[in-house]
Amino acid sequence: MFIILFFGIILNVKIILDNLIVIPFKGYIEDYNKIVMKRSISKILLDNYLDYKIYTDIKIGTPPKRLPVFINSNIKIFRAKIDENMPNFNFSKYDKYKPMDSLSFLNITKILNLEEFYFLGYSLINETLKFCKIKNCKDELEIKNIQLYTETKKNIINIDYSYSFLEIGIPLSKSTNEQTNVLIDLKNSGAINSSIITIEYENNNEGYIYIGEYPHIYNKNKFNNNDLFTAYTIPNYGINNQIKLNMDKIYIMNEENYLENNIIIFNYGLGIILSTEEYFNNILEIFFNKYINLNICKINIEKRNFNNNYHIVSCNKREEFKIYEFPSLYLFKEEFNFIFELNYKDLFKEIGDQYYFLIVYFPFSSTNFELGKPFLKKYQLSYNVDMSAIHFYKKNNDDKKEIKINNGEKNIIYLIYLMILVVFLSIIFYKKIYHNKRKLRKNELNEDFNYSVPIDDIN
């Protein structure tokens, strides 16, 4: 019975390993200490966080080549890019990928005669990729026939291109086009069973994306199923990759200062928060205007793409500027029975002798809040694409030590096997001792047994 129990534990651990993909990521931002004089700090902040890029690396092809993968929240497809158009990114430590040199490369466009892709500048291929199963990537899963687009030169066919990086969109909403949908490919391969995606920040610039299972399954010591709450998102079936949620209340300081626009958008590819006009005007009046009048704070207007003006508030680090008095932003969702709070520690970034407010106003799109890294770093959410739902663990047992699965889930299996072996040998050893005692006891009961005679002489 004891051995059966241990085999059951092994089976459960293996199921968890087989149903989970882990993507470790880092943020790609420009160093503020290397500022180009022609650009202001607020411009660099906007460039860093408006199109905030997180990246990982992956092995593609046969033999495998290691390429950087930029995770783009604005797309749903998976594609390989030719040009190294990422300033200050070190491509030299990665390989180049040439499809024609890969034994597992399959040109779907050519096989199916999909000529329209060439006119769009892309070709559709199948390839073999390796994904991480655990945090430290010591355990990898090879998956064949993953579909992705490869960039080509328009109208030019059969050129042996070389690719510097990959770009992947993790579809957080349902799509009408299933081509190059990485979730569908992972499901079809048996790598995952469900479309559950969790983004977990380890620190300000690093984290993990878990695909395929709930946190209370792969991290039982930190999350509890009884603490899991669910809210359904506003359906989105187009090419847009946004997740929209209708909050019940959004307010400043207290419920008397509630805002009328309650729809929020989650964007893991945004390093800031884009504000509604209503909130921005309110927070200026409640907090910033008095410091603007004292020339401690100012509104920096940064232009991008012609007339797209972004309003960024910056304040001098002076004793008169009481940042700790900043009124928190509260968001209440009834299904979660929880009030999310973003305070001054979450919403200001200190750069040099300035504080920069991470809620930015963009007049062209000011109807809804768009919540990026400041929110997602503080509150861990899980997304269920199939259910169009967001999951939230109301109680996160931070006081408990997390199971060190990042040291390798394989070690757990090896440890269990070792324990089984110890139990098995213990049983054999016990039976051996018991048998010898029984034998000795029988000999002692034989009164005619001569203990002085050697055993060989008896026979």
C-alpha angles and dihedrals in degrees: 000000000000092000092047089054092053092048087052090054090050091051092050092049091049091050089054091049093048095050101047134080118189122200114190111204142187131199118250109215136150117255110251089210089067097057119166108227093229091063128064123226090247089055091051090047090052092047090049099047109026090066094023109184125205119187143187133173132248140185116241134181136007113311088030121246121199113229133172114251120206113205108221118194092194096066137053099201135085117234145165118228130207106202124071093226097157109105116220093008115132105232092164093083091059134071129247120243120222112181093204090059093053120093091205096051116119122184104218093177091058095042094049094033093236095170094163090074091062091058089053090052097251140098124205116231142168120228143166118251135181120224130191119253096188137029098264092045093232088130113055133181120215113215122189129208099025108167120227140155120247119206115243137175108266116265092000115115133192097019115150099233127190118218126210102189146358128235121206133187115203103213107229093174133046117277132208090209114065097184114119090001102153094200092057091047091050090049094047090051092052092241092123135016100201140035096238114141125188126185114204124183116209093186139339095297109021139057149128137265113211118200127190108021145051120261091239088061100049096030107034094161093062105031131047126203090221089063094054117114127182134210125179120233130225104271116256119181102162132092090278114107097205126128113215125195130182109225118204095222137006116184146155122238095335141003092268089071096055123154126232098220105076103166114104131188124214115216119175089187093063120088095193138035120260110218135218116241089242094058095042093054091046096049091048091054096042100043122355105047095071090055092044088056089052091050090243095112131032140180113244114203112205120189123216128173100002110301101006101124119190119197114216122179118214128180134194118247097246132144090244091060104085100195092172089067091063109127113242124239113234128199120188125196116185096205089057093040085217139119114218114210129199112189135178092281089060099040107047130069119201114219117170109311094340138084115215120204109230095207104088127191119223111180095201092063107026104130099093138025114253109205119205137159099333089062101033092049091056100039120041114214133182123214125210106199096188092052095038086229141134119219124205130184106220094197116042110189096224092158091066123081114250116239107258095239088142088075089065132294087219088070088061091057092046090050092051091049089050091051091050090050091050091050092047093050090045090055092049091047091049092050091049093052092044091050092050091049090050090050092048091049091054092050092050090054090057101089093189093058111119108214092187094064116089114246092239090057093055094064 
